[in-house]
Amino acid sequence: MLSTNHFDAFSKIVGADNCYADQAHRQAYSYDATRQSFLPDAVIFPRDENDVRAVLSYANQHKIPIVARGAGSGFTGGSLSVEGGAILALEKYMNKILEIDLENMIARVQPAVINKDLQNAVEAEGLFYPPDPASQDYSTIGGNVSENAGGMRAAKYGITKNFVLALRAVLPNGELIRAGKKTIKDVAGYNIVGLLTASEGTLAVITEITLKLLPKPRMTLTAMGIFPSVSAAMNATYRSFVNGVTPVAMEFLDNLTIRAVENAYKKGLPTDAGALLIVEVDGNIEADIKWQIETIEKVFKENGCAAFFIAQNDMERDAIWFARRNASQSLKVYGPTKLNEDITVPRSALPELLSRIEAIGKKYDHQIPCFGHTGDGNVHVNVMTNRQDAVRYHNAEKAIREIFETAIELEGTLSGEHGIGVSKAPFMQLAFSPSEMNLFRTIKNALDPNNILNPSKMGL
């Protein structure tokens, strides 16, 4: 527990109205989307960057764990106070869009700005911020940077790291650093921006982010293909790219997911289909949009697509996207407990990956519905089980391990967008050699020798 002296010191830094150790605040900041719970000893609301510096300086001196937190919407426990200490809650004050620079096409934001709020603000100026995690309505840009969040538009535009130009961040000892520049090119010094992006709050607390913006595309077109099997859909995915099309998004639902959505919402989905592929293209020239969608239709049908639908208006577009947007919450029909992972493999390995996941499900007698971002090889794997049934839950955990092993064997990775946190930390040794893990620990020790920032994360 945090001593009275330490609590009083933090209260003096941020003000008594911004530092709490009561049960209500501690409980409110004890969990995230994993539904795991770890009570912090205190919750601190820094008012500005200077408060962050002072809090970290004091915490480092007294070896008090600090976990920076935005919306707490992560799926791997990245913002949980596993070792107690204090939550540094940024959402109350550090939530402003500081600048939208039209001439240089950049935005400067504080870490607790909501992703969707930024998208809306820049689109009002005719610009575009592509990273769109499923949590965009509530997740924060700081969290997106710390986890290197992706989204449906990653197939064409990439993920958060592709848009971070510069950062202001506070090191564990309270020192302020500026990493990167607002320029398009910057090759001076080490790539500290790249190092801090996806570091899950273990190396520094980000206090300001400079993001690259793009011109907003004038036209968008959405379509859906119905396939007899997951394998056929996966083949159509990577062959579309080979044929020269780079869609904004290419998303899939397997048969289990299709049936779950139809069971929940009765939208007339083809429950006998092996898979659905939803594809979206954008651009500024009508002829180019037409060529893209015609090429995709041709490739889809060459790979067994039984029917291909093109949305003719916003209502039809929303209807096509409905199944994908509501896939996750519909899966409860298969079990009360969902072990949700977000493995990623090269696109060409998708057919083999999905085939082997199906075999793993049969081996352990578990339903494993899959959906996700086939355009970038990122699959959301959902092992449906029952936490109250010890035997089944243990088998589900064994299935998860085999799925991770399969992804690594196919030259993939443990996570495409959720990060590692505490949930995936036990599997880091599958993906990284002892030398690589030691390198990670060396970097962590160099920046945070007292291990105060988000300890017990990422297997470090």
N, C-alpha and C positions, 0 to 999 in steps of 0.2 A: 504493500500500500504506500501511497504517496504521503510523506510526512507533512505535518502541519506547516513546518517551515518552508518546505518546497512549494506547497500549495499557496502560501502567502506570498512567496516570491513571484510566482506566476501571476497571481492576482494583481500584484503591484505593477507588473509589466503591462498587462492588457486591460486593467481595470476590474474591479470586483464584479461588475455586471457581465463580464466576458470570460469568467473562469468559474467552473462548477465541479463539485464533487458529490452532488446529491444523487440518490439512486435513480431518479427519473432521467437525468441527463446521461448518466453512465449506461443505463439500460438502452436508451434510444440510440446510442452510438456503439452498441456492442455487437451488432450483426450486419450482414450484407445479404446479397442475393443467394449465397450458399446456405443460408439459414443456420450456419454455425454461430455461436455466440461466445464472445470473450469480453468480460467487463473491463473497461479502462478504469484507471484510478481517478482520472479527471478529464474534463472536456474544456479545451481552451479555444476561444474565438479571437484570432489575431485580427487587428483592425487594418493593418497594412504591412508592408514589407519590413519596416523597422521592428514591428512587434515580432514577426517571424524570426528575425535575426537575434533579437534579445532572448526569446524563448529557447531557441536552439543553443545559443551560447551558454545559457544557464544549464540546460538539460545535459549538454555535453560535459560540462564541468562536473556535474553530479551524477553522470551516467544514468540518466532517466530516459527510458524508451519513449520515442515520439513517433506517432503514426499520422501522417498528413491524410486528410480525407475530404472528398468532395461530396458526391451524392451517395456513396456507399452502394453502388449498383453492380459491383463486380461479381463475377461468378466463381472466383477462386480464392476468396478470403484475403485479397490484397490490402484491404483497409481495416483489418481486424487487429485489435490490440492483444496479440497472442501472449505477450510477456508483460501485460499491464502497462503502466506508464500513462501517458496523456495522449488523447486524440487532439490533433491540431485541425479543428474544423474550419474550413476556408469559405464555406458557402454564405456565411452571414454578411461579410463585408467585401471579400475579394472576388466580386462577381460582375465586374464592369467590362463592357467593351470600350476600350480606351481610344481606339482610332480605327477608322476604315479609310485607308489611303487609296483613293481612286487612281491617282497618277502612277503609283508603283504597284498597285493591285496587291496590297497586303492588309492584314488586320492585326492589331495589337490588342490582346485580351488578358484579363486576369484569369487565374486558373479555375474559378468556380462559375464561369460563364457556361450556360447550358448550350449544348451543341446545336439544338434546333433553333434557339434564339439567335445564335450567330448566323446560321444558314438564312433565316428570315431577314436579318438585318442587311446582310451583304446582297441578297437577291433583290431587295428593295432598291439597291444601287446598280442593278444590272450585272452583278458579279455572282460568283459561285464558289462555295466551299464544299467539295465533294464528300469527304468522309462522313458516312451516315450509319453509325452503329444502330442496331435494333433498339438500343436504349436512348436514342437521340433526343427524345422528348424530355429526358431528365438527367442523363449523364453529363458530366462536365468536361470541358476541354482539357483541364489539367489531368483529370482521370484518363481521358482518351490518350493524352500524350504519355502518361506514365505506363499505360498498358499497351500503347501502340494499337489502338482500336482500329477495326476494319469496318465492314459494312457491305451492303449490297452493291454499291457502285465501285467496289475495289477492283473488279475485273478490268475496267478501263482506266480508272483514275488512281489506283493504288490506295494505300492506307495512310494513317495519320502521319507516319514518318516522312512521307513524300511531300508534306505540306508545311512542316515545321522549319522555318528559316532561322529563328533565333530564340533564345531563352534568357530570362533572368532567373537565377536560382540561388538559394542560400545553402551553403555547405553545413554539415553538422556542427562545426565550430562557430557558426554565426557569420562567416565571411560571405559576402555577396560576390557572385561571379556573373559575367555576361558571356554567353556562348553564342556564336554565330552572328550574322549581320542581316540587315534587311535587303541586301543585295542578292541578285540571282546567283552570282558566282562568289565563292569564298573558300579558298583552299589554304588559308594561312593557319597554321597550328593544327593540333589534334582536333578531331571531330567530336567535340564535347556535346554538341546537340544530339548527335547520334548515340552517344553513350548514355545520356540521361533519358532519351526517349526509350520507353519499354523497360526502364530500370525499376519500375513498380515502387517508387518512393524510397528506395533503399540507399540512394547515394546523395540526394539533395532534395530540398523542397522548392518546387517551381513556383515562382511568384508572378511571372509575366511571360507571355508566349506571342511570338510574331509568326503569323501564318501566311503562306502564299495563297492567293486567290486566282481564279480563272474567270474568263468571260462566261456568262450564263448561256448555255446552248439555247437556240431558238426553237428547236423542234425535238420532240421525243415520240417514239413509237414503241408500243408494247405488244407482245404476242405470246402465245402458249402452244406447246406441242405435246401431244399425248403419245406415249411410247408403250410397247408391249412388255418391256423389261427395263430394269435399272441399267443393265449392261449396255443396251442399245442407246439409252439416254446419255450415258457417260461417254460412249464413243462419239455421239453427235456433238457433245460439248467441245472436246479438244479438236475435232476435225473442223468445227466452225472457225476456230482461230487460225488453223492451218490454211483455211481458204481465204484468209485476209480480212475477216471481220473481227473487230474488237468491240463487243457489246458493252454497254454501261454495266449491265447486270445479266447474269445467267444463273438462275436459281432452280433447284430441283426439290421434288417431294417424292419419296418412294411410296409403294403401295400401302404400307402400314400407316404412313402419315396421311395419305389421301383418304383412307377409310376413317381415320380418327377425326379429321376435319369434317368430313361428310356426316359422321355420326353426331358431331356436336352442333353443326350449323345448317345441315340440309341445304346445300348450295347446288345440288345436282352434279357433283363431281363424278367422274367415271371411276367407280370403285373397283372395276376389273382391270384398270390400267396398271402396268408395271411401274410407271413413273410419269411425272409431269415435268416439263422444262418450261420455265418462264424466262423470257428474254426481253431486254429493253435496249434500244439503240437511241442515240441522240446525235445532233449535229446542227448545222446552219444551212445546209443545201438540201432541198427536197429530193433531188435526184440521188444524192448520196445515201440519204435515209432509205429510199426505195431500194437501192442496190443492196444495202446491208440486209434488209429484212428479206428480200428475195433470195439472197445467197444463203441465209440461215434456213429459210424454208426448204430450199433445195437440199442442203446438207442433212437437215433433219429427216426428210423423206427418204433420202438415200440410206439412212440408218434406221429405218423401220417406223418412223413417225406415222401414226395412223390418221391423225387429224391435226390441223394447224390453224389456229384462230388468231386474227389480228384485231386488236381493239380499235374501234372506230370513233370512240369518244371517251371522255373522262370517266363516265359511268362504267363503260365496259373495261377500261383500264383498271379501275378500282376493283371490279369483280374478279379480274384475272389475278390481281395481287392479293386478294382476300385470303386465299388458302395459305399462301406463304406467310403472311403476316400473323395468321392465327394458328400456325402449325404447332408451336411449342405448347401452348396452353391446352390444346385439344388432346394431347397424348395421355392424359390421366386415365383414359379408358383402358389402358394396358397395365396399369398398376399405380399404387399411391405414391411410390418413390421413383424419382427420375434421376439417374446419374448421367449428367449432360456434359459431354466433352466436345472439343472443337478442333479435332485433328486436321492437318493439312498435308497433302501430298502433291507431287507434280500432276498436272491435269491428265497426262497420258496414263497415270497409274490409277485413276479413279475407277475404271471397270474392275480391276483386280482388287482394289480396296473394298468396294461394296460387296463383291462376291465373297470375300473372306470374312467380312463382318457378318453376313448372313449365315455363314458356316459356324461362326463363333456363337451366334444366337441359338442355333440348333444344338450345339454342343452343350451349352449350359441351360437349355430350355428356358430362354428368356426372349421376349419380344424386344427387338432393337430397331425401332423406327429411325430413319435417317432423313435429313433434309439439309439444305444449306447452299453455300456459294460455290457451285461447280465451276463458275467462270474463273475462280482463282484457286480451285482445288481444296477449298475449306469445307469440310463436312461436319455437321452437327450430329453427333452420335448419341442416342438416348437409350441407355439400358434401363428398361422399365422393371422395377422390382418392388419389394416390400421391406422397408427397414425393420419392421416388427418380426419378420420371419428370418431368424439368424442364418439358417442354412441357405435360403435363396439369396439373401443379401451378400453372404460370403461368395457365393457363386457369381453374383453380379460383379463384385470387385475383381474376381479372377478374370471375368470377361473383359473388364476395362483394361486390365494389364495386358491381355493378349491383343486388344485393339491398339494400344499404344505400341506394343512390340511390332505389330503389323505395319503401322504407319512409319516407324523408323526404318524397318526393313525395306519399305518401298521408297526410301530416301525422302521421307516426310518429316514432320515435326509434331511435338506434343500439343502445340497451340497455335492457331492462326490469328486469334484476336482476344481471347479471354485472359491470357497471361498464365503465370505459374502459381503465384501466391503461396498458400499453404496446401491447397487441394492437390496440386500436381507436383509439389516438391519431392515426394517420395519416388517419382518416376524420372527425375532429372538424370540419374545415372544411366538410364536407358538411352538417352539422347546424347550425352556428353561423356567424354573420357575423363579419367581422374586428372589428367593434365589440364584439360579444359575447365573442369570444376575448380581446380586450384587457381587457375588464372582469374576466374570470376571472383574467388575469395580474395585474391591479391588486390584486385581493383577495389573491392568493397573495403578492405582494410586500409587502403591508401587514402580513400576519401572519408571513411567513417571508422577510424581505429577503435573507438569505444563502442561501436555497434549499437548506436542509439536509434538510428533511423530504420523503422519498420523491420525489426529483427525477426528471425525465424521464417523469412520468406525466401522463395526461390531455391530452397535447399542450401542456403548459404549459412 
